[in-house]
Amino acid sequence: MRTQHGRLTLISSAAVLAASIVGAPRAQAQASDELNIYTGVPVRQAGIKLSTWGSGEATQDTDHVFIGSTSIKIATHGAYQGARLELANPVDLKPALADKYAYLQFVVTLPNKNTQPTFGYPGFPGFGRGMGKFFGGQGRGAGGYPGGIGGPGGFNPSTQETGMTTPKPLSQLRVVLVTTDGKQIEFYLPIDSAASGRGDWSYLAIPVSAIPGLDKTNGEVKELRIFGDSAAVLYLGEVRVVRDETPIRVDDLPEYTVAKMDVVTFTASAEAGTTPLKYEWNFDAAHPGVDAEGKTVKHQYRKGQQDYKVTLTVSDVYGIKKPVTRTTTVHVTL
C-alpha cells in the first residue's frame, strides 16, 4: 500500500483492472490498478459537465480540495434533489465486476456537519426560491432547503411567532449510475461506514461487484447522479475505482473497572483501507447475540460484583473480507 498526499493507492500482484482514463480516447486504454473518473482537475479538462437534478446544485470549487486543484460542491435537498456529472467519455466498469476487491470510491467532505435550519409555516410548506407551490404543494425552505412542514418551530400567522426547524443530519448518499445502453441503477453509501482520510475527507466505497443491477447493463457509465437523504452541502474530491485487499485490523480493547449502574462507553478503532465496516457488540458472553452496533456504544451493568466478557466483531459490510473479533473484561463493583 502506498499513500501519496493523503490519497490511497493500493498495489497488488493480482490481476489489475484494464481501464480507460476519463478525458482520454478509449483507444488509449492502459493496464492500471485504478480507474480514474474525477481527480480534482477542472471539470472541463476532465470531460465532465456539471448540471443539477431537481433543486440541487453542482458547482466547481477551489476552497475545498482533496487532490488536484478543485472539488465539486454539491447541495442536496433530499434523495431526489442533487447533482449530475455527465461524462464526455463513458467509463467501463464491466472489467471490474469479476474482481471482488475492486471498489468504486467517492472521496467526500462535509465541512459543516450541522445542517442549516429552515423556516416554515405550521401545516404549510416553507418559503424558498420561487416560493414553490405554497398552498398544498412542495415549497423549498430558506436558501433553497426544504420548508418546515408544520409542527414546532414554524411561523404561526395568528401569533406571528417565528422559529426554526432543523433537518436531520445527512446519513447516506444516494448514487445513480446511468449507462450508455439506457439503464439506471442506484445504490446507497452510509456516511457512518466511511473510512477516514486526510483531514476532514472520508472514503465512501462499494465493491463494483456489489452494485445492484450493474451486471445487467453494458457497464459503460455516462452519468453519475449524487443525492443525500437530507439537506446538506458536501464536496466531492475524487471518484475512482481502486483495488483494495487490505485486511481488517482492529485495535485491542482496554479492560474496565466500574461501579454498578455506571454508564460504560466502549469505543472501537479499526481500519481496512477503503472498505466500509460494521461494528457489532456483545456486552455479556453469557447471553450471546448482538447488543449494539456502532463505533462508539454505551451500556450499563445492573448487577455488581461480577465480571463480564465483552466481544466486539468488526466485519466488512459487504462480507468480502474476513471479520475480526476483540474481547475485553468489565469488572463491575458494588
C-alpha angles and dihedrals in degrees: 000000000000126000119203122180090336092307119129114229117174120199119197135178088221122098110299128222119264105221143165115226113235111252093031125093113268089237088069094066113154137193108258141153089231141042113214119212102161123004106172097274119131107288094237090055089048092052092245125138115202120213137149139250118215111329094333124121134223123184138154114257134194100182096073112044129168098175133348117013106299147036133199115252112213125191110194124186098184144324093305101037118073146082138327123208109194113196119216089202111037116226122230114227094172096096090055094056092081094053113078091195094058111107131189100223131197118192109206142163132198103199092183104043092176107084118230118260118246133208124232146162117246105259095005135085115261131259118266148132107336089000090257116228096324100190115052096341141088114282128180126241129239111307091015096299122133113282123245109261105214123289129090120347097031129122112267110211092201095054097023090224116153130207141156136248120208121213117229116268117269107268104171145006123235113213125191121193118202116201130205091249090064099259125137121203128178140197139171130237113203112219094215092059093056120124114235119250136177115323112328094342121114135192116235110186144167127189108254088228089057096055101114114241097001091119089058091061133064087257095234108130116204099168140026122201117196126195138162130218093239141023108291146132118233136170124227111212102173144355121196146129114256132182111230126179094159107142121231111268121192128188119233118262121238122236119251135212112194140158122252112280093015113139108245118203116207119194126189126206118195142142138190106173111259094341117121111235137208123212120207126181135199113191099193125030089205087070109043121206141076111300099174143358131215142068091273122033137165133218141174124214111213098191121067134206092045139108120227127200111221121199127198120194118192115192141171109263088224096042096239101119126054114264121239128213131203128187136198139171129244114203109205117198129190 
